[in-house]
Structures are given as C-alpha cells and as structure tokens.
C-alpha cells in the first residue's frame, strides 16, 4: 500500500514530542513491511533538502510559524498535496490536523482516511479560547469523519465512544523500543550524575505537564539525590525561576540519543506529574529502561502502570512530597515496581504488534471503499 502521514512536524525526530516519535516508528516499520510511505514535514523542523529517511519519502512544506497557525497551515498544504497524489490511505495524526479531514473526503471520496487521536490537547493551558474550540472541532472531525479513529489509550477510547457513539474507533497504544541499559559516562562528564544519584523527569516544559508540582515537592524533602528535568518548552524560564538556582535541580534542555539513554538508564526514580496525557511516551520509555515510575493518578497514567502502580494525587504537591519521601527510603518497593513496569511495557507496548494492528486497519478501511 501507499500511505500518506499528515499532522506531524516531521522526521527524523530531533526535538519533537510523542507524536513525532510515534510517526517515525510507524513509518519506518511500514517501509520494512514493504509499504510505500510518505511523511509530510515542516521546513521549520526537518531539513527541506532531506527527501528520504530509512526508506520513508519526505515531502517538505512551509508553514506559518506562529503558535496558532504553524500546524494547521502546514496541514492545509499537506492535504492539498495529497489530493493530487495517488495514495491508498491517508493517515492523520492529532485532533488539530484532523480538522481538515473533510477536505480529503471532499476531493478523494474513495480514499480511506484513518486518524490517530493522541491526546485531548485542548486541555493544554497554552491555547486560547478560539484555539481550544477549534481543537474540539478537530476532535469531532477525527471521531466522526475518519473511516477509523485510533485512540492511543483506553480512556481516550471511552471518551470517543461516549461522546460520538457512531464513531468507528479502536484502541491501539503507542509503542516503545526496548534498548540496552547504558552506563553513566556523558552525563557524569556534563552534570556529575552517577547511577541512582537523581530523580528524573522527561517531557515538554509546558503548563499541563505538572513539573511545577515536582519542583515544589522536591524543595520540601531532604535528600542527597538531585532532580534532573529533561526537555524544553514555553515554561522553561518560569520553571527555572521556581527552582530558584538550587544547584541540585538540573535542567538539561532537550536530549536524545546516547545522553537520553544514559539519563533513563541511571535514574533512581522516574516521576511523571502530568495533569493530562493521551499516552505518555516518556513514561513508556522510562519503563523500558527498567525505571521505577511514580506518576500522577490521571486515567491515562493509571492505565499504563496498573492497579499496583506507584501514583500520587494529581496536582497535589503535598501528596507528591509524601510519596517521594516514602520511596526514597523503600528500595524493595522500587525494585518490585521496576520489574513490574518493565514486564508490562514489553508485553503490552511492542511496536511490532502495534504496526501489524494498524496495517490491519488500513487493509479493512481500503476493502470497504
């Protein structure tokens, strides 16, 4: 099949979020299965001179580089481009870009459209009222107009089926690559970090990720372990101000490759304090590196860690402080959690199974046209 992917910033992943990692893994594996894959990329993200990546065809297009127009302007151009290209399936990613599914339906009525619902991003505090309402419209288009909507968590599937009972929806989670553990080398040279010497958080530094609760809780505990915050975003300056030049709170900026692998491999504890998520790839990655994981008790996180997972009350600094203090003196509990998280991610979030399930959806959707 010839498959077009629309909605992501681009690949290969340099500084993107979970959507970009998802699309890269999906696209490369589809090519390995013998499919032809086209990924539409933004000039501001992927070098426009790059035309192919691991067999995936890259089509670079411009966008209006503002917060509100970057994604939708690029998606519009990608939709126009795909209308004039022969493809077997068009696959949209995220509810914002999915707002333009109607255009594909209008001009290519016999081409199946699949959409992946990654998160309810209208909960993100960075968006104004108009943008939030537009994202809700995108959710409607994703859920009602796609031939099949894929949700990356069971809680999102429940939301879609409750709000849009006529939707043809299926749950297929994000996947994760299980990579070997790395010894602390570059992170020791850069930040003096060694095995089990720090608490780790990885993610975009934006309002709904809850990093402020983690910093506030960390300030209230007594420990010789550092707090390492990996990522960048619009709240970086505010969070650094909240850290108040504490030498034990380290902001590494965005990291990938060897350094990110070392950071995951050597953490004492991974903490994911998000107020809302679709399905956190950072959490899955932490689990795959055999980290014990403490997470906010939002549905998407609880779904991943299970009933026996380590959780704290969402947006509750005092409860997070209590849980951190408990886990800093409970190595046996952390060891048990580490083993449970690793086994769970290997069994339930394997990319090979995930891609095969998505191909089945493409095949079924194509057969109905």
matplotlib code that plots the C-alpha trace (Angstrom):
import matplotlib.pyplot as plt

x = [0.0, 0.9, 0.3, 0.4, 1.0, -0.2, -0.1, 3.4, 6.2, 8.4, 11.0, 13.7, 12.9, 15.2, 13.2, 9.6, 7.1, 5.4, 3.5, 6.8, 8.3, 5.1, 5.1, 8.8, 8.5, 5.3, 6.6, 10.0, 8.3, 5.7, 8.5, 10.2, 6.9, 7.1, 4.7, 5.4, 5.2, 5.0, 5.5, 4.8, 7.3, 7.6, 10.5, 10.9, 11.5, 13.0, 15.7, 13.8, 16.8, 16.2, 13.9, 14.1, 14.8, 15.2, 13.1, 10.4, 9.7, 9.7, 7.8, 8.8, 6.3, 6.3, 4.0, 3.1, 5.5, 3.2, 1.7, -1.8, -1.1, 2.0, 0.3, -2.9, -1.2, 1.2, -1.6, -3.6, -0.7, -0.2, -3.9, -3.7, -0.6, -2.1, -5.3, -3.1, -1.2, -2.4, -2.4, -4.2, -4.6, -4.3, -3.5, -3.9, -2.2, -3.7, -7.0, -5.8, -4.7, -7.7, -10.0, -9.2, -10.3, -13.3, -11.1, -9.7, -13.2, -14.5, -11.8, -10.8, -14.0, -12.8, -9.5, -9.9, -8.9, -7.6, -6.9, -5.0, -6.3, -3.2, -4.5, -7.2, -4.8, -7.5, -6.7, -3.3, -3.3, -1.2, -4.2, -6.7, -10.4, -10.6, -7.8, -9.4, -12.7, -11.0, -9.3, -12.6, -13.9, -10.8, -11.8, -15.3, -13.9, -11.4, -14.1, -17.0, -15.4, -12.4, -13.2, -11.4, -10.2, -7.4, -7.0, -3.7, -5.3, -8.3, -9.5, -9.5, -11.4, -14.0, -14.2, -14.8, -17.4, -19.3, -19.3, -19.5, -21.3, -21.4, -17.6, -15.7, -13.0, -10.2, -7.6, -4.0, -1.5, 1.8, 4.8, 8.3, 11.7, 13.4, 17.0, 20.0, 21.0, 23.8, 26.4, 26.8, 29.5, 28.5, 26.0, 28.8, 31.1, 28.3, 26.4, 28.2, 25.4, 26.0, 23.9, 20.9, 22.0, 19.0, 15.2, 14.3, 11.5, 11.4, 8.9, 8.0, 8.1, 4.5, 1.7, -0.1, 3.0, 2.9, 6.6, 6.0, 4.4, 7.5, 9.9, 7.8, 7.7, 11.4, 12.1, 10.3, 12.2, 15.6, 17.7, 21.1, 19.6, 19.4, 16.3, 17.0, 14.5, 14.9, 13.2, 12.4, 9.3, 7.5, 7.6, 11.3, 12.1, 9.3, 10.3, 13.9, 12.7, 10.7, 13.9, 15.5, 19.0, 19.0, 22.3, 20.6, 18.0, 19.5, 17.8, 19.4, 17.4, 16.1, 18.1, 18.1, 20.3, 23.2, 22.6, 18.9, 19.6, 22.1, 19.7, 17.0, 19.4, 20.8, 17.9, 16.9, 13.2, 11.2, 8.4, 5.6, 3.4, 1.3, -2.2, -3.4, -2.0, -3.0, -0.4, 3.0, 5.8, 8.3, 6.6, 6.8, 10.5, 11.2, 9.6, 11.5, 14.8, 13.7, 13.0, 10.6, 7.9, 5.9, 3.0, 0.0, -3.2, -4.8, -6.6, -4.0, -1.2, -3.1, -4.0, -0.3, 1.1, -1.9, -3.7, -0.5, 1.5, 3.1, 0.8, 0.1, -2.9, -2.9, -1.8, -1.3, 2.2, 1.8, 0.8, 3.7, 6.1, 4.8, 5.2, 8.7, 9.8, 8.4, 10.1, 13.4, 13.6, 11.9, 14.4, 12.5, 9.3, 11.2, 12.8, 9.5, 7.9, 10.9, 10.4, 6.7, 6.9, 9.5, 7.5, 4.3, 5.9, 7.5, 4.2, 1.7, 3.6, 5.6, 5.9, 5.7, 2.3, 1.2, 2.2, 0.6, -2.7, -2.5, -1.9, -5.0, -7.0, -5.6, -6.5, -10.0, -10.6, -9.4, -11.5, -14.7, -14.1]
y = [0.0, 3.6, 5.5, 9.3, 10.5, 14.0, 16.1, 15.6, 18.2, 15.7, 13.0, 12.1, 13.1, 15.9, 17.8, 16.8, 15.3, 11.9, 12.4, 12.7, 9.6, 7.7, 8.7, 7.9, 4.4, 3.7, 5.0, 3.2, -0.1, 0.2, 0.6, -2.5, -4.4, -3.4, -0.4, 2.9, 5.7, 9.5, 11.8, 15.5, 17.5, 21.2, 23.2, 24.6, 21.0, 18.8, 20.0, 20.6, 19.1, 15.7, 13.7, 10.3, 8.8, 5.0, 4.4, 6.8, 9.5, 13.0, 15.9, 19.2, 22.0, 25.5, 26.7, 30.0, 30.0, 31.1, 29.3, 29.1, 28.7, 26.5, 23.2, 24.0, 25.9, 23.0, 20.5, 22.5, 22.4, 18.7, 18.0, 20.0, 18.0, 14.6, 15.4, 15.4, 12.3, 8.7, 7.0, 4.1, 5.5, 9.0, 8.8, 12.0, 12.4, 14.5, 16.2, 19.7, 18.4, 16.1, 19.2, 19.1, 15.5, 16.9, 18.3, 14.8, 13.4, 16.0, 15.6, 11.9, 10.2, 6.8, 7.0, 5.8, 8.2, 7.0, 9.3, 8.8, 10.6, 11.2, 13.5, 16.0, 18.8, 21.5, 20.9, 22.5, 25.9, 27.4, 27.6, 30.5, 30.1, 30.1, 27.6, 25.3, 25.4, 24.7, 21.7, 20.4, 20.8, 18.7, 16.1, 16.0, 15.6, 12.9, 10.9, 11.3, 11.7, 9.3, 5.8, 4.6, 6.6, 5.1, 6.1, 5.6, 4.9, 3.1, 6.2, 8.1, 5.3, 5.5, 9.3, 8.9, 6.2, 8.0, 11.4, 10.0, 6.7, 6.3, 6.5, 3.5, 3.6, 1.2, 1.3, 0.8, 2.2, 4.0, 1.7, 1.8, 0.5, -1.6, -0.5, -1.7, -0.1, 2.4, 3.2, 6.8, 8.4, 11.6, 12.5, 12.2, 14.5, 17.0, 17.2, 14.9, 12.3, 8.7, 5.6, 6.1, 9.7, 11.5, 11.7, 12.1, 13.9, 13.9, 15.8, 19.1, 22.0, 23.2, 24.0, 20.7, 18.6, 19.5, 20.0, 22.8, 20.3, 18.2, 21.1, 22.4, 18.9, 18.4, 21.6, 20.2, 16.9, 16.1, 14.1, 13.9, 12.9, 15.6, 16.4, 16.2, 17.8, 16.9, 18.9, 22.4, 24.5, 27.7, 27.2, 26.6, 30.1, 30.0, 26.6, 27.7, 30.7, 28.3, 26.2, 29.3, 28.5, 25.3, 23.6, 20.2, 20.9, 20.3, 21.5, 19.6, 21.0, 18.7, 15.5, 12.4, 9.5, 8.5, 11.1, 10.5, 6.8, 7.3, 9.6, 6.9, 4.1, 5.5, 7.3, 6.3, 7.1, 8.5, 10.9, 11.8, 14.6, 15.5, 17.0, 15.4, 12.9, 10.9, 8.2, 9.4, 8.1, 9.3, 7.1, 4.1, 4.8, 5.1, 1.7, 0.2, 1.3, -0.5, 2.6, 2.6, 5.1, 7.4, 9.1, 11.4, 9.4, 10.7, 7.9, 7.7, 7.1, 4.7, 2.7, 2.2, 1.5, -0.6, -1.0, -1.7, 1.2, 4.0, 7.0, 10.4, 12.7, 14.8, 18.4, 17.7, 18.9, 17.6, 14.1, 14.0, 15.1, 12.3, 9.7, 10.9, 10.6, 7.1, 5.9, 7.4, 5.0, 2.0, 0.3, -3.0, -1.3, 0.4, -2.9, -4.6, -1.7, -1.6, -5.3, -4.9, -1.8, -3.4, -6.6, -4.6, -2.5, -5.4, -7.4, -4.6, -1.9, -3.8, -1.9, -5.0, -5.8, -2.2, -1.7, -5.0, -3.8, -0.5, -2.3, -4.4, -1.2, 0.2, -3.1, -3.2, 0.5, 0.1, -3.0, -1.0, 1.6]
z = [0.0, -0.5, 2.8, 3.5, 7.0, 7.9, 11.0, 12.5, 12.5, 10.7, 11.0, 11.9, 15.5, 16.7, 19.3, 18.8, 21.2, 21.3, 18.0, 16.1, 17.8, 17.1, 13.4, 12.9, 14.4, 12.4, 9.1, 9.2, 10.2, 7.5, 4.9, 6.4, 5.8, 2.1, 2.1, 0.4, 3.0, 2.5, 5.5, 5.2, 7.1, 8.1, 6.8, 10.4, 11.7, 9.0, 6.6, 3.4, 1.4, 3.1, 0.7, 2.3, 5.7, 6.1, 3.0, 4.0, 1.4, 2.9, 1.4, 3.0, 3.0, 4.6, 7.4, 9.0, 12.0, 14.8, 17.7, 16.4, 12.6, 12.4, 12.5, 10.6, 7.8, 7.2, 7.3, 4.8, 2.3, 3.0, 2.3, -1.0, -1.9, -1.1, -3.1, -6.2, -5.3, -5.7, -2.3, -0.8, 2.7, 4.3, 8.0, 10.1, 13.4, 16.3, 16.5, 15.3, 11.9, 11.7, 11.4, 7.7, 7.1, 5.3, 2.5, 1.8, 2.0, -0.5, -3.2, -2.6, -1.5, -2.4, -0.4, 3.2, 6.0, 9.3, 12.2, 15.4, 18.5, 20.5, 23.2, 24.2, 23.6, 24.2, 27.9, 27.4, 29.1, 26.3, 24.0, 24.0, 23.8, 19.9, 19.6, 22.2, 20.4, 17.1, 18.6, 19.8, 16.3, 15.2, 17.7, 16.2, 12.6, 13.8, 15.6, 13.2, 9.7, 9.7, 8.4, 11.6, 14.5, 16.6, 20.2, 22.0, 25.4, 26.6, 28.4, 25.1, 23.5, 26.3, 25.7, 21.9, 22.2, 24.9, 23.1, 19.5, 19.7, 15.9, 15.7, 14.3, 16.9, 18.0, 20.8, 19.6, 22.1, 21.5, 21.3, 22.7, 21.6, 24.3, 24.2, 26.2, 29.5, 29.3, 31.9, 33.1, 31.0, 29.2, 32.0, 34.5, 32.4, 31.8, 35.1, 37.6, 37.5, 38.5, 38.9, 41.2, 42.2, 40.8, 40.3, 36.6, 34.7, 30.9, 28.8, 27.2, 29.6, 29.1, 31.6, 31.6, 32.4, 36.1, 36.5, 39.0, 41.4, 41.2, 41.8, 44.8, 46.3, 45.8, 47.7, 50.7, 51.0, 52.4, 50.1, 48.6, 45.2, 42.5, 40.5, 36.7, 34.4, 30.7, 28.0, 26.8, 26.1, 26.8, 30.6, 30.9, 32.2, 34.7, 36.0, 36.3, 38.3, 40.5, 41.1, 42.5, 41.4, 43.5, 42.5, 43.0, 40.3, 36.9, 33.6, 30.8, 27.9, 25.2, 24.9, 22.7, 21.6, 23.9, 26.5, 26.9, 27.1, 29.9, 31.7, 31.6, 32.4, 35.6, 37.3, 40.9, 40.1, 37.2, 38.0, 35.6, 37.2, 34.1, 34.7, 31.4, 28.8, 25.9, 26.5, 27.6, 25.5, 28.1, 30.7, 28.4, 27.7, 31.4, 31.9, 29.1, 30.8, 34.0, 35.9, 38.9, 38.0, 40.2, 38.2, 38.8, 39.1, 35.9, 33.9, 31.1, 33.6, 35.8, 32.7, 31.9, 35.4, 36.5, 39.8, 41.7, 40.2, 42.2, 42.0, 43.7, 43.6, 40.5, 41.1, 44.8, 45.9, 49.5, 48.4, 45.9, 48.7, 50.9, 48.1, 47.3, 50.9, 51.2, 48.0, 48.9, 51.9, 50.2, 47.9, 48.0, 46.8, 44.0, 42.9, 42.7, 40.7, 38.3, 37.4, 37.1, 34.8, 32.5, 32.1, 31.4, 28.7, 26.9, 26.9, 26.0, 24.1, 21.5, 18.2, 16.0, 17.3, 17.1, 13.5, 12.4, 14.1, 12.2, 8.9, 9.6, 9.9, 6.7, 4.9, 6.3, 5.5, 1.9, 1.4, 2.3, -0.4]

ax = plt.figure().add_subplot(projection="3d")
ax.plot(x, y, z, "-o")
ax.set_aspect("equal")
plt.show()
